[in-house]
Amino acid sequence: MISSSFAQEKPFKVLSPITISSASNLVSVNAKVNKAFGQLFKDATNLKWEEKNKKYLVEFLQYDLQNRALFAKNGNLIYHICYGNEINLPQNVRRLIKREYFDQNIIRVIKVNQQKKTIWVVSMEDAKEYIYVRVEGMELEETQRIQKAE
């Protein structure tokens, strides 16, 4: 006795492959901006450029950290932002924050370099609230406090 079973065959169409590309990858960056970027961020990878208001915004990875930088057309860096964690804070900045907020867990740090200034924006939390602080020149300022929902 021979028995055979067949699965119901459904007709299918083979679709042609599609290519997805972002407009930001097609931005042509001028030589001055490209040179300035290369000098400042030698180990950068995964670059994504956008042109915004006659300036060039680039998102990239450097040392496994997310970064953004904005350049003027003449190659001058307008700002650089690096997103990290507690381990990326300098020890003196971490000590300053922990002296005031010793019970808080640092969950996110953002380093902003603009006009030869470095500003740290730090997000913290405990069981009841989120606290956001700003550190510039070893001056600590609490910018926001949000209660968690119960």
N, CA, C and O of each residue as an XYZ file, in Angstrom:
600
protein
N       0.839     -1.161      0.000
C       0.000      0.000      0.000
C       0.895      1.237      0.000
O       1.758      1.404      0.861
N       0.675      2.051     -0.935
C       1.462      3.267     -1.061
C       0.547      4.433     -0.786
O      -0.540      4.551     -1.351
N       1.008      5.279      0.083
C       0.212      6.436      0.450
C       1.079      7.671      0.252
O       2.270      7.652      0.561
N       0.522      8.675     -0.230
C       1.283      9.909     -0.354
C       0.398     11.066      0.059
O      -0.812     11.064     -0.168
N       1.012     12.021      0.651
C       0.260     13.215      1.026
C       0.953     14.407      0.403
O       2.179     14.459      0.310
N       0.187     15.312      0.000
C       0.725     16.508     -0.617
C       0.242     17.716      0.166
O      -0.932     17.830      0.517
N       1.171     18.603      0.424
C       0.770     19.872      1.022
C       0.110     20.688     -0.060
O       0.431     20.582     -1.244
N      -0.790     21.476      0.368
C      -1.469     22.309     -0.606
C      -0.471     23.309     -1.162
O       0.145     24.065     -0.410
N      -0.316     23.315     -2.443
C       0.638     24.230     -3.053
C      -0.048     25.556     -3.339
O      -1.115     25.614     -3.950
N       0.604     26.622     -2.874
C       0.072     27.952     -3.120
C       0.941     28.611     -4.166
O       2.168     28.538     -4.088
N       0.339     29.240     -5.124
C       1.166     29.945     -6.108
C       1.872     31.129     -5.437
O       1.300     31.789     -4.569
N       3.088     31.384     -5.837
C       3.789     32.527     -5.289
C       4.516     33.245     -6.411
O       4.828     32.681     -7.459
N       4.770     34.521     -6.138
C       5.476     35.348     -7.106
C       6.849     35.666     -6.555
O       7.004     35.952     -5.367
N       7.814     35.616     -7.399
C       9.156     36.038     -7.014
C       9.255     37.518     -7.326
O       9.144     37.943     -8.476
N       9.466     38.290     -6.275
C       9.567     39.736     -6.444
C      11.004     40.126     -6.726
O      11.942     39.482     -6.256
N      11.160     41.160     -7.480
C      12.509     41.638     -7.755
C      13.069     42.293     -6.499
O      12.313     42.858     -5.708
N      14.381     42.226     -6.305
C      14.972     42.820     -5.105
C      14.811     44.335     -5.112
O      14.776     44.975     -6.164
N      14.715     44.890     -3.898
C      14.614     46.342     -3.775
C      15.836     46.861     -3.041
O      16.457     46.144     -2.257
N      16.160     48.070     -3.294
C      17.281     48.709     -2.621
C      16.727     49.873     -1.824
O      16.009     50.723     -2.352
N      17.068     49.900     -0.549
C      16.637     50.995      0.308
C      17.850     51.870      0.552
O      18.890     51.398      1.011
N      17.710     53.125      0.245
C      18.818     54.032      0.512
C      18.272     55.280      1.162
O      17.156     55.715      0.877
N      19.059     55.837      2.022
C      18.674     57.042      2.729
C      19.234     58.237      1.979
O      20.339     58.189      1.438
N      18.474     59.286      1.957
C      18.955     60.501      1.298
C      20.217     61.012      1.978
O      21.065     61.627      1.333
N      20.347     60.755      3.301
C      21.522     61.255      4.015
C      22.803     60.610      3.519
O      23.868     61.222      3.599
N      22.725     59.399      3.015
C      23.917     58.745      2.505
C      24.343     59.324      1.166
O      25.454     59.059      0.707
N      23.497     60.097      0.543
C      23.787     60.645     -0.763
C      24.301     62.082     -0.691
O      24.552     62.702     -1.724
N      24.457     62.610      0.513
C      24.914     63.987      0.686
C      26.370     64.084      0.259
O      27.205     63.269      0.652
N      26.651     65.075     -0.537
C      28.015     65.335     -0.974
C      28.636     66.349     -0.009
O      28.202     67.499      0.053
N      29.636     65.925      0.731
C      30.273     66.780      1.727
C      31.474     67.456      1.085
O      32.284     66.802      0.428
N      31.588     68.769      1.276
C      32.697     69.467      0.630
C      34.038     69.101      1.270
O      34.079     68.539      2.364
N      35.120     69.422      0.586
C      36.463     69.010      0.991
C      36.862     69.577      2.345
O      37.518     68.890      3.127
N      36.477     70.828      2.641
C      36.842     71.443      3.928
C      36.203     70.693      5.095
O      36.856     70.424      6.103
N      34.934     70.362      4.947
C      34.215     69.640      6.003
C      34.788     68.233      6.150
O      35.016     67.758      7.263
N      35.014     67.584      5.036
C      35.555     66.226      5.061
C      36.932     66.187      5.742
O      37.208     65.287      6.535
N      37.783     67.154      5.433
C      39.114     67.218      6.035
C      39.020     67.485      7.541
O      39.702     66.835      8.333
N      38.173     68.442      7.932
C      38.019     68.773      9.352
C      37.482     67.572     10.126
O      37.959     67.270     11.220
N      36.502     66.896      9.563
C      35.943     65.714     10.223
C      37.024     64.645     10.403
O      37.162     64.075     11.485
N      37.777     64.380      9.359
C      38.824     63.363      9.414
C      39.896     63.664     10.451
O      40.422     62.747     11.081
N      40.225     64.940     10.636
C      41.230     65.317     11.622
C      40.709     65.188     13.050
O      41.451     64.806     13.955
N      39.440     65.506     13.245
C      38.865     65.476     14.594
C      38.429     64.082     15.040
O      38.523     63.751     16.222
N      37.959     63.275     14.113
C      37.355     61.986     14.461
C      37.983     60.863     13.630
O      37.319     60.258     12.787
N      39.245     60.596     13.872
C      40.015     59.643     13.071
C      39.432     58.229     13.061
O      39.464     57.564     12.025
N      38.910     57.765     14.174
C      38.441     56.390     14.285
C      36.934     56.253     14.083
O      36.350     55.259     14.513
N      36.306     57.207     13.453
C      34.850     57.191     13.269
C      34.437     56.147     12.239
O      35.127     55.924     11.244
N      33.297     55.514     12.500
C      32.716     54.544     11.570
C      31.228     54.816     11.434
O      30.664     55.608     12.188
N      30.598     54.163     10.479
C      29.139     54.242     10.257
C      28.654     55.683     10.099
O      27.691     56.094     10.747
N      29.314     56.433      9.248
C      28.957     57.834      9.041
C      27.647     57.960      8.281
O      27.409     57.253      7.301
N      26.796     58.876      8.750
C      25.546     59.217      8.069
C      25.461     60.739      8.035
O      25.283     61.386      9.067
N      25.586     61.289      6.857
C      25.605     62.737      6.677
C      24.235     63.253      6.269
O      23.495     62.585      5.547
N      23.905     64.456      6.743
C      22.711     65.184      6.304
C      23.098     66.642      6.122
O      23.933     67.171      6.855
N      22.494     67.275      5.155
C      22.687     68.709      5.004
C      21.484     69.380      5.633
O      20.346     69.079      5.272
N      21.724     70.288      6.573
C      20.655     70.980      7.293
C      20.975     72.463      7.343
O      21.994     72.875      7.899
N      20.104     73.250      6.764
C      20.259     74.712      6.803
C      21.666     75.160      6.419
O      22.277     75.973      7.113
N      22.169     74.631      5.323
C      23.490     74.976      4.793
C      24.628     74.583      5.727
O      25.717     75.153      5.667
N      24.367     73.604      6.591
C      25.389     73.036      7.467
C      25.366     71.523      7.273
O      24.432     70.981      6.683
N      26.401     70.843      7.775
C      26.494     69.399      7.631
C      26.423     68.720      8.995
O      27.262     68.958      9.864
N      25.417     67.877      9.172
C      25.249     67.095     10.387
C      25.684     65.668     10.087
O      25.246     65.072      9.104
N      26.544     65.127     10.934
C      26.999     63.747     10.745
C      26.745     62.964     12.028
O      27.064     63.423     13.125
N      26.170     61.786     11.873
C      26.020     60.835     12.973
C      27.027     59.729     12.721
O      27.204     59.296     11.582
N      27.688     59.270     13.775
C      28.726     58.251     13.597
C      28.998     57.533     14.907
O      28.553     57.954     15.975
N      29.731     56.452     14.800
C      30.217     55.718     15.964
C      31.705     55.993     16.129
O      32.451     56.058     15.152
N      32.118     56.151     17.370
C      33.537     56.266     17.676
C      33.744     55.617     19.036
O      33.112     56.003     20.019
N      34.623     54.638     19.087
C      34.879     53.869     20.305
C      33.579     53.282     20.871
O      33.361     53.295     22.083
N      32.730     52.774     19.994
C      31.443     52.155     20.340
C      30.445     53.127     20.969
O      29.495     52.689     21.619
N      30.633     54.410     20.796
C      29.699     55.407     21.320
C      29.042     56.153     20.170
O      29.677     56.453     19.160
N      27.746     56.449     20.343
C      27.012     57.260     19.365
C      27.493     58.693     19.455
O      27.743     59.198     20.550
N      27.625     59.351     18.324
C      28.082     60.736     18.254
C      27.294     61.491     17.193
O      26.754     60.903     16.257
N      27.244     62.796     17.361
C      26.724     63.712     16.350
C      27.640     64.928     16.332
O      28.132     65.379     17.366
N      27.850     65.436     15.140
C      28.647     66.656     15.012
C      28.038     67.510     13.916
O      27.549     66.994     12.911
N      28.070     68.809     14.115
C      27.550     69.751     13.133
C      28.699     70.631     12.676
O      29.418     71.213     13.487
N      28.860     70.719     11.350
C      29.927     71.516     10.755
C      29.341     72.620      9.888
O      28.316     72.436      9.232
N      30.009     73.773      9.897
C      29.697     74.832      8.945
C      30.330     74.446      7.605
O      31.209     73.586      7.555
N      29.886     75.077      6.537
C      30.427     74.749      5.205
C      31.923     75.008      5.086
O      32.594     74.399      4.253
N      32.455     75.916      5.923
C      33.889     76.204      5.863
C      34.728     75.189      6.646
O      35.950     75.315      6.713
N      34.067     74.174      7.243
C      34.785     73.136      7.969
C      34.871     73.357      9.467
O      35.377     72.495     10.186
N      34.385     74.497      9.956
C      34.417     74.754     11.403
C      33.399     73.867     12.110
O      32.258     73.732     11.667
N      33.831     73.263     13.220
C      32.942     72.455     14.041
C      32.064     73.385     14.864
O      32.569     74.241     15.590
N      30.756     73.221     14.753
C      29.810     74.036     15.521
C      29.548     73.380     16.864
O      29.607     74.042     17.900
N      29.258     72.077     16.858
C      29.141     71.331     18.106
C      29.406     69.854     17.860
O      29.327     69.358     16.736
N      29.724     69.171     18.954
C      29.907     67.718     18.945
C      29.206     67.171     20.177
O      29.410     67.673     21.283
N      28.383     66.144     19.996
C      27.663     65.502     21.089
C      28.033     64.027     21.100
O      28.008     63.361     20.065
N      28.377     63.523     22.284
C      28.713     62.111     22.450
C      27.798     61.528     23.525
O      27.655     62.104     24.603
N      27.183     60.390     23.230
C      26.225     59.743     24.129
C      26.893     58.543     24.787
O      27.421     57.670     24.099
N      26.871     58.498     26.116
C      27.534     57.405     26.818
C      26.835     57.010     28.102
O      25.649     57.273     28.302
N      27.606     56.372     28.964
C      27.118     55.879     30.247
C      28.030     56.371     31.365
O      28.989     57.103     31.118
N      27.730     55.972     32.576
C      28.496     56.430     33.743
C      29.993     56.217     33.574
O      30.791     57.052     34.000
N      30.375     55.120     32.964
C      31.799     54.810     32.790
C      32.514     55.855     31.923
O      33.737     55.978     31.988
N      31.765     56.601     31.120
C      32.351     57.610     30.237
C      32.541     58.969     30.906
O      33.124     59.877     30.315
N      32.052     59.109     32.139
C      32.240     60.366     32.872
C      33.666     60.462     33.402
O      34.210     59.466     33.880
N      34.272     61.625     33.329
C      35.554     61.809     34.012
C      35.341     61.630     35.528
O      34.270     61.953     36.043
N      36.337     61.127     36.225
C      36.206     60.845     37.661
C      35.809     62.081     38.466
O      34.986     61.989     39.377
N      36.389     63.238     38.136
C      36.068     64.440     38.917
C      34.607     64.859     38.732
O      33.986     65.346     39.677
N      34.057     64.679     37.549
C      32.652     65.010     37.303
C      31.754     63.996     38.010
O      30.740     64.369     38.599
N      32.118     62.730     37.953
C      31.346     61.684     38.626
C      31.317     61.928     40.139
O      30.260     61.832     40.764
N      32.477     62.244     40.727
C      32.538     62.510     42.177
C      31.661     63.698     42.553
O      30.959     63.660     43.564
N      31.699     64.749     41.744
C      30.872     65.930     42.010
C      29.389     65.554     42.034
O      28.653     65.983     42.922
N      28.962     64.769     41.075
C      27.555     64.367     40.993
C      27.198     63.437     42.156
O      26.165     63.619     42.800
N      28.042     62.450     42.422
C      27.746     61.473     43.480
C      27.786     62.091     44.875
O      27.134     61.584     45.788
N      28.528     63.162     45.053
C      28.557     63.861     46.339
C      27.166     64.410     46.667
O      26.723     64.367     47.814
N      26.491     64.922     45.647
C      25.159     65.516     45.825
C      24.042     64.484     45.672
O      23.024     64.569     46.358
N      24.223     63.522     44.786
C      23.175     62.555     44.452
C      23.695     61.125     44.670
O      23.725     60.317     43.742
N      24.100     60.829     45.908
C      24.754     59.546     46.197
C      23.822     58.344     46.064
O      24.298     57.237     45.813
N      22.510     58.526     46.223
C      21.560     57.411     46.123
C      21.022     57.196     44.714
O      20.268     56.253     44.478
N      21.395     58.045     43.791
C      20.877     57.960     42.419
C      21.771     57.073     41.556
O      22.991     57.058     41.723
N      21.163     56.343     40.644
C      21.900     55.576     39.641
C      22.038     56.423     38.383
O      21.048     56.937     37.864
N      23.240     56.566     37.906
C      23.474     57.308     36.663
C      23.110     56.380     35.515
O      23.681     55.298     35.378
N      22.151     56.808     34.684
C      21.681     55.936     33.606
C      22.120     56.390     32.219
O      22.133     55.585     31.287
N      22.479     57.656     32.064
C      22.874     58.149     30.742
C      23.682     59.416     30.918
O      23.367     60.248     31.768
N      24.732     59.565     30.110
C      25.497     60.810     30.098
C      25.623     61.299     28.659
O      25.748     60.512     27.720
N      25.588     62.587     28.521
C      25.767     63.213     27.218
C      26.837     64.287     27.383
O      26.746     65.149     28.257
N      27.845     64.215     26.533
C      28.916     65.209     26.545
C      28.713     66.123     25.350
O      28.653     65.665     24.208
N      28.608     67.424     25.621
C      28.404     68.410     24.569
C      29.627     69.318     24.528
O      29.981     69.941     25.529
N      30.267     69.389     23.367
C      31.373     70.324     23.139
C      30.890     71.380     22.163
O      30.512     71.080     21.031
N      30.911     72.625     22.628
C      30.473     73.729     21.773
C      31.207     74.991     22.196
O      31.293     75.299     23.385
N      31.724     75.704     21.240
C      32.432     76.967     21.480
C      33.485     76.829     22.576
O      33.558     77.644     23.495
N      34.299     75.780     22.458
C      35.398     75.507     23.383
C      34.933     75.267     24.817
O      35.720     75.423     25.750
N      33.678     74.892     25.006
C      33.139     74.534     26.316
C      32.736     73.068     26.286
O      32.309     72.546     25.256
N      32.879     72.411     27.439
C      32.385     71.050     27.590
C      31.290     71.059     28.639
O      31.486     71.533     29.758
N      30.139     70.532     28.267
C      28.996     70.453     29.167
C      28.571     68.997     29.254
O      28.420     68.326     28.232
N      28.379     68.512     30.464
C      27.885     67.154     30.693
C      26.427     67.238     31.105
O      26.078     67.998     32.008
N      25.579     66.466     30.454
C      24.162     66.350     30.826
C      23.991     64.920     31.308
O      24.252     63.972     30.567
N      23.550     64.764     32.559
C      23.516     63.451     33.192
C      22.099     63.128     33.642
O      21.445     63.931     34.307
N      21.635     61.937     33.269
C      20.317     61.433     33.677
C      20.523     60.420     34.783
O      21.367     59.531     34.673
N      19.742     60.557     35.860
C      19.829     59.640     36.998
C      18.431     59.191     37.393
O      17.430     59.796     37.011
N      18.390     58.116     38.168
C      17.107     57.663     38.683
C      17.298     56.927     39.996
O      18.371     56.409     40.306
N      16.204     56.904     40.758
C      16.086     55.998     41.891
C      14.681     55.400     41.802
O      14.041     55.504     40.755
N      14.202     54.793     42.846
C      12.899     54.117     42.790
C      11.743     55.096     42.580
O      10.695     54.712     42.061
N      11.924     56.351     42.975
C      10.811     57.306     42.953
C      10.866     58.367     41.858
O       9.828     58.906     41.474
N      12.063     58.677     41.348
C      12.142     59.808     40.423
C      13.338     59.733     39.481
O      14.276     58.959     39.670
N      13.252     60.583     38.452
C      14.360     60.821     37.521
C      14.888     62.215     37.822
O      14.118     63.135     38.097
N      16.192     62.363     37.770
C      16.815     63.664     37.982
C      17.796     63.903     36.845
O      18.551     63.011     36.457
N      17.772     65.128     36.317
C      18.663     65.523     35.233
C      19.515     66.681     35.729
O      19.003     67.658     36.276
N      20.828     66.558     35.528
C      21.738     67.622     35.945
C      22.630     68.016     34.786
O      22.801     67.283     33.813
N      23.186     69.193     34.930
C      24.103     69.756     33.935
C      25.364     70.153     34.682
O      25.300     70.785     35.737
N      26.518     69.777     34.125
C      27.796     70.139     34.741
C      28.629     70.866     33.699
O      28.908     70.346     32.618
N      29.017     72.085     34.056
C      29.905     72.873     33.197
C      30.952     73.519     34.083
O      30.618     74.234     35.028
N      32.228     73.268     33.779
C      33.300     73.868     34.575
C      33.198     73.524     36.053
O      33.463     74.379     36.897
N      32.828     72.319     36.382
C      32.661     71.823     37.751
C      31.565     72.566     38.530
O      31.552     72.561     39.761
N      30.661     73.193     37.803
C      29.460     73.783     38.400
C      28.302     72.841     38.108
O      28.026     72.534     36.948
N      27.625     72.381     39.151
C      26.529     71.424     39.026
C      25.197     72.158     39.129
O      24.977     72.943     40.051
N      24.313     71.891     38.171
C      22.989     72.512     38.178
C      21.938     71.438     37.886
O      22.019     70.738     36.877
N      20.960     71.319     38.773
C      19.846     70.406     38.519
C      18.902     71.097     37.545
O      18.471     72.226     37.778
N      18.584     70.406     36.445
C      17.743     71.026     35.422
C      16.315     70.496     35.420
O      15.400     71.175     34.955
N      16.120     69.282     35.940
C      14.778     68.724     35.929
C      14.681     67.575     36.927
O      15.644     66.840     37.150
N      13.481     67.435     37.528
C      13.193     66.338     38.438
C      11.784     65.861     38.113
O      10.828     66.636     38.148
N      11.669     64.573     37.796
C      10.363     64.011     37.379
C      10.019     62.835     38.273
O      10.804     61.898     38.419
N       8.837     62.895     38.871
C       8.371     61.782     39.707
C       7.929     60.628     38.827
O       7.274     60.827     37.804
N       8.293     59.413     39.235
C       7.848     58.221     38.505
C       6.396     57.930     38.870
O       5.951     58.224     39.980
N       5.676     57.357     37.936
C       4.292     56.957     38.195
C       4.285     55.814     39.187
O       5.154     54.943     39.147
N       3.294     55.815     40.087
C       3.224     54.754     41.089
C       2.254     53.693     40.695
O       2.071     52.721     41.429
